[in-house]
Amino acid sequence: MDQEKLQEKLERFMAACRKEGLKLTHQRLEIYRELAASDDHPSAEALHQRLIGRIPTLSLDTVYRTLGTLARHGLVHKVETGESNARFEVVFERHHHLICSHCLEIIDFQWPSMDEIALPEELRSWGKIDSKNVVAYGICRKCGPSSGEDPRSRHLREDVTDNP
């Protein structure tokens, strides 16, 4: 991300924190800065690893709590992936996610025709729907074996075979 766009995001973030009554701590700002500069939807653990060199006193707990606070205030987005570690992003333009079931890479994609489709009546009558998102899963080209075999099953076999 170029520095100008990053600076714009940081300025919007600082203004939003002030509006929400959130303190602009050094750690909070650096966590947001790292997330805003990332395009790989990092987990709290990944952000912690990236920041620990710059902020040696930063705890993983602080990263988790900060991301939770920022997500509750709508300042970051928690990406629902189905894996145990939540992933995060700062992108707020309408988009969906494609997740590799093997390496867990997440790719953003636009799908305007999907965004325009009305929900089925039984869902609309359920109550207030806040958002609708598509999360597609598959095996990316980097991970996909030529045989079409699910790489997860191959690794399970390797684990069983390697352990006497």
Backbone as a printed PyTorch tensor [residue, N CA C, xyz], in Angstrom:
tensor([[[  0.8570,  -1.1780,   0.0000],
         [  0.0000,   0.0000,   0.0000],
         [  0.8950,   1.2310,   0.0000]],

        [[  0.5200,   2.2150,  -0.8190],
         [  1.3590,   3.4090,  -0.8470],
         [  1.1380,   4.2500,   0.4110]],

        [[  2.1320,   5.0480,   0.7340],
         [  2.1390,   5.8150,   1.9790],
         [  0.9790,   6.8060,   2.0710]],

        [[  0.5870,   7.3750,   0.9390],
         [ -0.5060,   8.3460,   0.9380],
         [ -1.8290,   7.6900,   1.3470]],

        [[ -2.1160,   6.5190,   0.7800],
         [ -3.3460,   5.8020,   1.1340],
         [ -3.3100,   5.3460,   2.5930]],

        [[ -2.1470,   4.8810,   3.0310],
         [ -2.0090,   4.4560,   4.4250],
         [ -2.2440,   5.6350,   5.3580]],

        [[ -1.6900,   6.7820,   5.0240],
         [ -1.8690,   7.9670,   5.8590],
         [ -3.3430,   8.3820,   5.9150]],

        [[ -4.0520,   8.2840,   4.7890],
         [ -5.4880,   8.5970,   4.7710],
         [ -6.2540,   7.6600,   5.7010]],

        [[ -5.9220,   6.3670,   5.6460],
         [ -6.5910,   5.3980,   6.5270],
         [ -6.3050,   5.7130,   7.9900]],

        [[ -5.0600,   6.0600,   8.2890],
         [ -4.7000,   6.3800,   9.6660],
         [ -5.4330,   7.6250,  10.1580]],

        [[ -5.5640,   8.6290,   9.3040],
         [ -6.2890,   9.8470,   9.6930],
         [ -7.7580,   9.5540,   9.9460]],

        [[ -8.3690,   8.7300,   9.0870],
         [ -9.7740,   8.3380,   9.3010],
         [ -9.9120,   7.5260,  10.5850]],

        [[ -8.9480,   6.6610,  10.8290],
         [ -8.9620,   5.8470,  12.0430],
         [ -8.8770,   6.7320,  13.2840]],

        [[ -7.9620,   7.6760,  13.2940],
         [ -7.8040,   8.5470,  14.4590],
         [ -9.0630,   9.3760,  14.6960]],

        [[ -9.6650,   9.8790,  13.6140],
         [-10.9060,  10.6470,  13.7530],
         [-12.0340,   9.7550,  14.2890]],

        [[-12.1170,   8.5210,  13.8000],
         [-13.1570,   7.5960,  14.2540],
         [-12.9520,   7.2290,  15.7230]],

        [[-11.7020,   7.0510,  16.1460],
         [-11.4260,   6.7480,  17.5580],
         [-11.8830,   7.9040,  18.4400]],

        [[-11.5650,   9.1170,  18.0250],
         [-11.9940,  10.2810,  18.8060],
         [-13.5150,  10.3370,  18.8870]],

        [[-14.1750,  10.0850,  17.7690],
         [-15.6400,  10.1110,  17.7290],
         [-16.2370,   9.0310,  18.6390]],

        [[-15.6040,   7.8590,  18.6820],
         [-16.0870,   6.7400,  19.4990],
         [-15.6460,   6.8520,  20.9590]],

        [[-14.7970,   7.8340,  21.2410],
         [-14.3000,   7.9950,  22.6070],
         [-13.2220,   6.9900,  22.9920]],

        [[-12.5180,   6.4520,  21.9940],
         [-11.4430,   5.4930,  22.2470],
         [-10.1060,   6.2150,  22.3420]],

        [[ -9.3070,   5.8520,  23.3280],
         [ -7.9800,   6.4420,  23.4740],
         [ -7.1040,   6.0290,  22.3010]],

        [[ -6.2990,   6.9590,  21.8290],
         [ -5.3620,   6.6720,  20.7450],
         [ -4.0040,   6.3260,  21.3440]],

        [[ -3.8850,   5.1150,  21.8620],
         [ -2.6220,   4.6940,  22.4450],
         [ -1.6330,   4.3470,  21.3280]],

        [[ -0.3540,   4.3660,  21.6720],
         [  0.6870,   4.0080,  20.7070],
         [  0.4690,   2.5840,  20.1890]],

        [[  0.1750,   1.6490,  21.0970],
         [ -0.0220,   0.2610,  20.6880],
         [ -1.2330,   0.1110,  19.7750]],

        [[ -2.3280,   0.7660,  20.1140],
         [ -3.5410,   0.7010,  19.2920],
         [ -3.2660,   1.2420,  17.8880]],

        [[ -2.5600,   2.3490,  17.8210],
         [ -2.2440,   2.9620,  16.5270],
         [ -1.3290,   2.0560,  15.7020]],

        [[ -0.3400,   1.4460,  16.3320],
         [  0.5810,   0.5730,  15.5980],
         [ -0.0970,  -0.7130,  15.1380]],

        [[ -0.9860,  -1.2560,  15.9460],
         [ -1.7360,  -2.4490,  15.5360],
         [ -2.5900,  -2.1090,  14.3210]],

        [[ -3.2690,  -0.9700,  14.3690],
         [ -4.1000,  -0.5680,  13.2310],
         [ -3.2280,  -0.3040,  12.0020]],

        [[ -2.1000,   0.3940,  12.1920],
         [ -1.2100,   0.7130,  11.0700],
         [ -0.7460,  -0.5690,  10.3780]],

        [[ -0.3370,  -1.5620,  11.1580],
         [  0.1300,  -2.8230,  10.5750],
         [ -0.9930,  -3.5360,   9.8410]],

        [[ -2.1690,  -3.5460,  10.4150],
         [ -3.3150,  -4.1790,   9.7720],
         [ -3.7010,  -3.4410,   8.4970]],

        [[ -3.6980,  -2.1110,   8.5340],
         [ -4.0670,  -1.3220,   7.3590],
         [ -3.0710,  -1.5110,   6.2170]],

        [[ -1.8160,  -1.7650,   6.5420],
         [ -0.7840,  -1.9560,   5.5200],
         [ -0.7650,  -3.3880,   4.9830]],

        [[ -1.5140,  -4.2830,   5.6080],
         [ -1.5130,  -5.6970,   5.2350],
         [ -2.5980,  -5.9880,   4.2220]],

        [[ -2.3200,  -6.9350,   3.3480],
         [ -3.3640,  -7.3780,   2.4240],
         [ -3.6140,  -8.8810,   2.5620]],

        [[ -3.0720,  -9.4790,   3.6330],
         [ -3.1820, -10.9280,   3.7940],
         [ -4.1300, -11.3570,   4.9050]],

        [[ -4.9470, -10.4410,   5.4300],
         [ -5.9230, -10.7840,   6.4580],
         [ -5.2460, -11.5000,   7.6340]],

        [[ -4.3350, -10.8290,   8.3180],
         [ -3.5670, -11.4970,   9.3770],
         [ -4.4010, -11.8340,  10.6090]],

        [[ -3.9460, -12.8270,  11.3290],
         [ -4.5270, -13.1850,  12.6240],
         [ -3.8840, -12.3000,  13.6870]],

        [[ -4.4180, -12.3610,  14.9050],
         [ -3.8130, -11.6200,  16.0120],
         [ -2.3790, -12.0870,  16.2300]],

        [[ -2.1560, -13.3870,  16.1080],
         [ -0.8150, -13.9370,  16.2970],
         [  0.1550, -13.3950,  15.2530]],

        [[ -0.2890, -13.3400,  13.9960],
         [  0.5810, -12.8230,  12.9320],
         [  0.8890, -11.3470,  13.1690]],

        [[ -0.1150, -10.5670,  13.5570],
         [  0.1270,  -9.1480,  13.8440],
         [  1.1140,  -8.9990,  15.0040]],

        [[  0.9430,  -9.8050,  16.0310],
         [  1.8520,  -9.7490,  17.1810],
         [  3.2860, -10.0160,  16.7360]],

        [[  3.4860, -11.0420,  15.9170],
         [  4.8310, -11.3760,  15.4380],
         [  5.4290, -10.2370,  14.6130]],

        [[  4.6170,  -9.5850,  13.8170],
         [  5.1070,  -8.4770,  12.9830],
         [  5.4650,  -7.2520,  13.8150]],

        [[  4.7750,  -7.0640,  14.9240],
         [  4.9490,  -5.8490,  15.7250],
         [  5.9400,  -5.9880,  16.8780]],

        [[  6.2280,  -7.1880,  17.2950],
         [  7.0330,  -7.3770,  18.5060],
         [  8.4330,  -6.7810,  18.3590]],

        [[  8.9700,  -6.7270,  17.1650],
         [ 10.2790,  -6.1040,  16.9520],
         [ 10.2490,  -4.6020,  17.1560]],

        [[  9.1310,  -3.9710,  16.8040],
         [  8.9800,  -2.5160,  16.9670],
         [  8.4920,  -2.1480,  18.3540]],

        [[  7.6870,  -3.0380,  18.9560],
         [  7.1200,  -2.7780,  20.2890],
         [  7.4020,  -4.0060,  21.1560]],

        [[  8.5940,  -4.1040,  21.7130],
         [  8.9750,  -5.3100,  22.4660],
         [  8.0770,  -5.6210,  23.6620]],

        [[  7.3990,  -4.6300,  24.2050],
         [  6.5410,  -4.8670,  25.3760],
         [  5.1120,  -5.2570,  24.9930]],

        [[  4.8240,  -5.3370,  23.7080],
         [  3.4720,  -5.6680,  23.2440],
         [  3.1490,  -7.1320,  23.5410]],

        [[  2.0620,  -7.3590,  24.2620],
         [  1.6490,  -8.7350,  24.5610],
         [  0.6190,  -9.1970,  23.5360]],

        [[  0.5440, -10.4980,  23.3600],
         [ -0.4620, -11.0730,  22.4640],
         [ -1.8580, -10.7470,  22.9790]],

        [[ -2.0340, -10.7560,  24.2880],
         [ -3.3270, -10.4070,  24.8820],
         [ -3.7510,  -8.9920,  24.4820]],

        [[ -2.8110,  -8.0630,  24.4730],
         [ -3.1270,  -6.6820,  24.0670],
         [ -3.5870,  -6.6400,  22.6190]],

        [[ -2.9340,  -7.4140,  21.7640],
         [ -3.3340,  -7.4480,  20.3480],
         [ -4.7610,  -7.9950,  20.2360]],

        [[ -5.0550,  -9.0890,  20.9210],
         [ -6.4050,  -9.6670,  20.8990],
         [ -7.4420,  -8.6560,  21.4040]],

        [[ -7.1630,  -8.0550,  22.5530],
         [ -8.1300,  -7.1150,  23.1260],
         [ -8.3180,  -5.8940,  22.2270]],

        [[ -7.2360,  -5.4030,  21.6460],
         [ -7.3310,  -4.2410,  20.7590],
         [ -8.1580,  -4.5640,  19.5270]],

        [[ -7.8880,  -5.7050,  18.9050],
         [ -8.6560,  -6.0880,  17.7190],
         [-10.1300,  -6.2780,  18.0650]],

        [[-10.4140,  -6.8770,  19.2120],
         [-11.8010,  -7.0450,  19.6400],
         [-12.4930,  -5.7090,  19.8310]],

        [[-11.8120,  -4.7780,  20.4710],
         [-12.3750,  -3.4360,  20.6890],
         [-12.6080,  -2.7320,  19.3660]],

        [[-11.6200,  -2.7780,  18.4860],
         [-11.7540,  -2.0980,  17.1910],
         [-12.8550,  -2.7300,  16.3490]],

        [[-13.0080,  -4.0410,  16.4200],
         [-14.0780,  -4.7140,  15.6750],
         [-15.4510,  -4.3310,  16.2300]],

        [[-15.5840,  -4.2890,  17.5560],
         [-16.8700,  -3.9020,  18.1630],
         [-17.2720,  -2.4830,  17.7780]],

        [[-16.2950,  -1.6260,  17.5630],
         [-16.5790,  -0.2400,  17.1860],
         [-16.6250,  -0.0460,  15.6660]],

        [[-16.5090,  -1.1290,  14.9100],
         [-16.6030,  -1.0500,  13.4580],
         [-15.3850,  -0.4390,  12.7850]],

        [[-14.2370,  -0.4480,  13.4600],
         [-13.0300,   0.1590,  12.9040],
         [-12.1520,  -0.8470,  12.1720]],

        [[-12.3380,  -2.1230,  12.4510],
         [-11.7230,  -3.2050,  11.6820],
         [-12.8000,  -4.2510,  11.4640]],

        [[-12.5540,  -5.1370,  10.5160],
         [-13.5130,  -6.1810,  10.2010],
         [-12.9050,  -7.5380,  10.5230]],

        [[-13.6390,  -8.3330,  11.2770],
         [-13.2290,  -9.6980,  11.5840],
         [-13.7180, -10.5960,  10.4540]],

        [[-12.8020, -11.2940,   9.8190],
         [-13.1420, -12.1740,   8.7020],
         [-13.4820, -13.5460,   9.2710]],

        [[-14.6840, -13.9920,   9.0090],
         [-15.1350, -15.3130,   9.4680],
         [-14.5950, -16.3560,   8.5010]],

        [[-13.7110, -17.2090,   8.9940],
         [-13.0500, -18.1670,   8.1130],
         [-13.3700, -19.6170,   8.4200]],

        [[-13.8900, -19.9090,   9.5850],
         [-14.1360, -21.2890,   9.9670],
         [-12.9330, -21.9160,  10.6460]],

        [[-11.7830, -21.2610,  10.6260],
         [-10.6160, -21.7740,  11.3460],
         [-10.6470, -21.2390,  12.7710]],

        [[ -9.8130, -21.7560,  13.6260],
         [ -9.8670, -21.3560,  15.0290],
         [ -9.3310, -19.9490,  15.2730]],

        [[ -8.3990, -19.4900,  14.4780],
         [ -7.8530, -18.1430,  14.6420],
         [ -8.6090, -17.1640,  13.7620]],

        [[ -9.1680, -16.1350,  14.3740],
         [ -9.8610, -15.1080,  13.6000],
         [ -8.8420, -14.3590,  12.7600]],

        [[ -9.2780, -13.8380,  11.6390],
         [ -8.4330, -13.0430,  10.7640],
         [ -9.0820, -11.6680,  10.6470]],

        [[ -8.2950, -10.6630,  10.3410],
         [ -8.7910,  -9.2900,  10.3710],
         [ -8.3790,  -8.5310,   9.1290]],

        [[ -9.1430,  -7.4580,   8.8400],
         [ -8.8470,  -6.5750,   7.7170],
         [ -9.3950,  -5.1970,   8.0050]],

        [[ -8.9180,  -4.2300,   7.2090],
         [ -9.3770,  -2.8550,   7.3310],
         [-10.2280,  -2.4730,   6.1300]],

        [[-10.3070,  -3.3250,   5.1280],
         [-11.0480,  -3.0310,   3.9060],
         [-12.5410,  -2.9900,   4.2090]],

        [[-13.1920,  -1.8780,   3.8440],
         [-14.6220,  -1.7630,   4.1110],
         [-15.4500,  -1.6460,   2.8420]],

        [[-14.8040,  -1.6700,   1.6680],
         [-15.5840,  -1.6990,   0.4420],
         [-16.2750,  -3.0580,   0.3640]],

        [[-17.4370,  -3.0890,  -0.2430],
         [-18.2160,  -4.3250,  -0.3610],
         [-17.3830,  -5.3700,  -1.0840]],

        [[-17.1610,  -6.5130,  -0.4540],
         [-16.4180,  -7.5980,  -1.0800],
         [-16.7120,  -8.9090,  -0.3550]],

        [[-16.2350,  -9.9820,  -0.9560],
         [-16.4120, -11.3200,  -0.4230],
         [-15.0290, -11.9540,  -0.2820]],

        [[-14.9800, -13.1750,   0.2410],
         [-13.6970, -13.8290,   0.4740],
         [-13.6510, -15.2230,  -0.1360]],

        [[-12.4790, -15.5600,  -0.6630],
         [-12.1720, -16.8930,  -1.1560],
         [-11.0230, -17.4030,  -0.2960]],

        [[-11.2090, -18.5640,   0.3380],
         [-10.2320, -19.0860,   1.2910],
         [ -9.7290, -20.4460,   0.8210]],

        [[ -8.4020, -20.5830,   0.7710],
         [ -7.8030, -21.8780,   0.4520],
         [ -7.9020, -22.7560,   1.6970]],

        [[ -8.5090, -23.9030,   1.5610],
         [ -8.6840, -24.8190,   2.6870],
         [ -7.3760, -25.4480,   3.1320]],

        [[ -6.3410, -25.3180,   2.3180],
         [ -5.0520, -25.9210,   2.6610],
         [ -4.1090, -24.9090,   3.3190]],

        [[ -3.7820, -23.8310,   2.6240],
         [ -2.8200, -22.8600,   3.1610],
         [ -3.5010, -21.7070,   3.8960]],

        [[ -4.8290, -21.6320,   3.8130],
         [ -5.6550, -20.6210,   4.4860],
         [ -5.4560, -19.2060,   3.9550]],

        [[ -4.8930, -19.0860,   2.7470],
         [ -4.7980, -17.7750,   2.1090],
         [ -6.2170, -17.2490,   1.8690]],

        [[ -6.4100, -15.9660,   2.0890],
         [ -7.7070, -15.3390,   1.8600],
         [ -7.5500, -14.3020,   0.7640]],

        [[ -8.4290, -14.3670,  -0.2050],
         [ -8.4270, -13.4100,  -1.3030],
         [ -9.7600, -12.6850,  -1.2950]],

        [[ -9.7230, -11.3680,  -1.4540],
         [-10.9410, -10.5720,  -1.5860],
         [-11.3920, -10.6060,  -3.0420]],

        [[-12.7030, -10.6300,  -3.2510],
         [-13.2200, -10.5040,  -4.6080],
         [-14.5480,  -9.7540,  -4.5820]],

        [[-14.8330,  -9.0850,  -5.6810],
         [-16.0790,  -8.3470,  -5.8640],
         [-17.0640,  -9.2590,  -6.5940]],

        [[-18.3450,  -9.1360,  -6.2660],
         [-19.3890,  -9.9030,  -6.9450],
         [-20.6620,  -9.0680,  -6.9400]],

        [[-20.6900,  -8.0110,  -7.7580],
         [-21.8290,  -7.0860,  -7.7440],
         [-23.1720,  -7.7590,  -7.9930]],

        [[-23.2290,  -8.7380,  -8.8880],
         [-24.5240,  -9.3780,  -9.1680],
         [-25.0260, -10.1290,  -7.9280]],

        [[-24.1340, -10.7050,  -7.1450],
         [-24.5330, -11.3760,  -5.9110],
         [-25.0250, -10.3580,  -4.8840]],

        [[-24.3610,  -9.2290,  -4.8200],
         [-24.7380,  -8.1950,  -3.8570],
         [-26.1490,  -7.6680,  -4.1050]],

        [[-26.5840,  -7.7200,  -5.3710],
         [-27.8910,  -7.1750,  -5.7390],
         [-29.0260,  -8.1700,  -5.5740]],

        [[-28.7230,  -9.4390,  -5.3850],
         [-29.7700, -10.4630,  -5.2680],
         [-30.5250, -10.2740,  -3.9500]],

        [[-31.8330, -10.2730,  -4.0500],
         [-32.6680, -10.1640,  -2.8490],
         [-32.6340, -11.4810,  -2.0830]],

        [[-32.6530, -11.3800,  -0.7730],
         [-32.7040, -12.5760,   0.0580],
         [-34.0530, -13.2590,  -0.1120]],

        [[-34.1030, -14.5860,   0.0730],
         [-35.3900, -15.2900,   0.0140],
         [-36.3580, -14.7280,   1.0580]],

        [[-37.6360, -14.7760,   0.7680],
         [-38.6620, -14.2090,   1.6500],
         [-38.5650, -14.7510,   3.0740]],

        [[-38.3140, -16.0700,   3.2190],
         [-38.2520, -16.6300,   4.5710],
         [-37.1090, -16.0280,   5.3940]],

        [[-36.0560, -15.5620,   4.7460],
         [-34.9780, -14.8800,   5.4660],
         [-35.3370, -13.4260,   5.7570]],

        [[-35.9850, -12.7830,   4.8070],
         [-36.3600, -11.3780,   5.0150],
         [-37.3800, -11.2490,   6.1300]],

        [[-38.2410, -12.2530,   6.2820],
         [-39.2520, -12.1880,   7.3410],
         [-38.6910, -12.6210,   8.7000]],

        [[-37.4650, -13.1040,   8.7280],
         [-36.8290, -13.5470,   9.9670],
         [-36.6170, -12.3950,  10.9370]],

        [[-36.2720, -11.2480,  10.3960],
         [-35.9490, -10.0810,  11.2070],
         [-35.0540,  -9.1500,  10.4090]],

        [[-34.2160,  -8.3890,  11.0860],
         [-33.3200,  -7.4290,  10.4280],
         [-32.0110,  -8.1260,  10.0560]],

        [[-31.7030,  -8.1690,   8.7810],
         [-30.4500,  -8.7340,   8.2820],
         [-29.4690,  -7.5750,   8.1240]],

        [[-28.3350,  -7.6610,   8.8070],
         [-27.3470,  -6.5830,   8.7580],
         [-26.4400,  -6.6580,   7.5380]],

        [[-26.1030,  -7.8550,   7.1160],
         [-25.2140,  -7.9840,   5.9580],
         [-25.3460,  -9.3830,   5.3900]],

        [[-24.9000,  -9.5160,   4.1740],
         [-24.8100, -10.8350,   3.5540],
         [-23.4590, -10.9030,   2.8530]],

        [[-22.7400, -11.9730,   3.1380],
         [-21.4010, -12.1440,   2.6010],
         [-21.2310, -13.5520,   2.0750]],

        [[-20.4360, -13.6660,   1.0340],
         [-20.0960, -14.9680,   0.4990],
         [-18.6770, -15.2900,   0.9410]],

        [[-18.5010, -16.4760,   1.4980],
         [-17.1690, -17.0010,   1.7920],
         [-17.0830, -18.3140,   1.0250]],

        [[-16.2310, -18.3200,   0.0100],
         [-16.0470, -19.5210,  -0.8010],
         [-14.7610, -20.2130,  -0.3740]],

        [[-14.7960, -21.5370,  -0.3360],
         [-13.6350, -22.3350,   0.0560],
         [-13.2190, -23.2110,  -1.1110]],

        [[-11.9410, -23.4540,  -1.2020],
         [-11.4070, -24.3300,  -2.2300],
         [ -9.9190, -24.5260,  -2.0040]],

        [[ -9.2450, -25.0550,  -3.0120],
         [ -7.8000, -25.2600,  -2.9590],
         [ -7.1790, -24.3600,  -4.0230]],

        [[ -6.2770, -23.4860,  -3.5880],
         [ -5.6520, -22.5540,  -4.5360],
         [ -4.6840, -23.2930,  -5.4600]],

        [[ -4.2620, -22.6290,  -6.5060],
         [ -3.3460, -23.2460,  -7.4730],
         [ -2.0070, -23.6100,  -6.8550]],

        [[ -1.5610, -22.8250,  -5.8770],
         [ -0.2770, -23.1240,  -5.2320],
         [ -0.3420, -24.4320,  -4.4560]],

        [[ -1.5050, -24.7600,  -3.9130],
         [ -1.6540, -25.9470,  -3.0590],
         [ -2.2450, -27.1420,  -3.7900]],

        [[ -2.9500, -26.9010,  -4.8710],
         [ -3.6990, -27.9660,  -5.5290],
         [ -2.8090, -28.9730,  -6.2040]],

        [[ -2.9350, -30.2420,  -5.8170],
         [ -2.1740, -31.3040,  -6.4830],
         [ -2.7550, -31.5890,  -7.8630]],

        [[ -1.9420, -32.0520,  -8.7400],
         [ -2.4040, -32.3320, -10.1000],
         [ -3.4070, -33.4700, -10.1320]],

        [[ -3.4010, -34.3310,  -9.1200],
         [ -4.3150, -35.4740,  -9.1000],
         [ -5.7350, -35.0890,  -8.6980]],

        [[ -5.9150, -33.8740,  -8.1770],
         [ -7.2300, -33.4690,  -7.7050],
         [ -7.5140, -33.9500,  -6.2990]],

        [[ -6.5340, -34.6090,  -5.6450],
         [ -6.7100, -35.1000,  -4.2830],
         [ -6.7550, -33.9300,  -3.3080]],

        [[ -7.5510, -34.0620,  -2.2790],
         [ -7.6230, -33.0460,  -1.2260],
         [ -6.3090, -33.0820,  -0.4600]],

        [[ -5.5190, -31.9770,  -0.4510],
         [ -4.2270, -31.9760,   0.2400],
         [ -4.3360, -32.2860,   1.7220]],

        [[ -5.4720, -32.0020,   2.3470],
         [ -5.6250, -32.3040,   3.7690],
         [ -5.5400, -33.8090,   4.0030]],

        [[ -6.1420, -34.6060,   3.1080],
         [ -6.1000, -36.0470,   3.2940],
         [ -4.6890, -36.5780,   3.0640]],

        [[ -3.9310, -35.9790,   2.1420],
         [ -2.5580, -36.3930,   1.8950],
         [ -1.7120, -36.1570,   3.1500]],

        [[ -1.8640, -34.9890,   3.7880],
         [ -1.0950, -34.6830,   4.9850],
         [ -1.4800, -35.6030,   6.1410]],

        [[ -2.7490, -35.9530,   6.2380],
         [ -3.1590, -36.8830,   7.2900],
         [ -2.4830, -38.2350,   7.0990]],

        [[ -2.4380, -38.7130,   5.8460],
         [ -1.7820, -39.9850,   5.5610],
         [ -0.2950, -39.9070,   5.8750]],

        [[  0.3460, -38.7640,   5.5050],
         [  1.7740, -38.5940,   5.7700],
         [  2.0440, -38.6140,   7.2670]],

        [[  1.1630, -37.9480,   8.0580],
         [  1.3380, -37.9360,   9.5010],
         [  1.2440, -39.3350,  10.0910]],

        [[  0.2890, -40.1220,   9.6030],
         [  0.1000, -41.4690,  10.1140],
         [  1.2770, -42.3470,   9.6940]],

        [[  1.7200, -42.1910,   8.4440],
         [  2.8160, -42.9940,   7.9300],
         [  4.1390, -42.6470,   8.6140]],

        [[  4.3690, -41.3670,   8.9040],
         [  5.6320, -40.9340,   9.4890],
         [  5.7510, -41.2860,  10.9590]],

        [[  4.6420, -41.5220,  11.6270],
         [  4.6710, -41.8350,  13.0620],
         [  4.5770, -43.3430,  13.2520]],

        [[  5.6480, -43.9970,  13.7610],
         [  5.6100, -45.4590,  13.9230],
         [  4.6390, -45.9080,  14.9800]]])
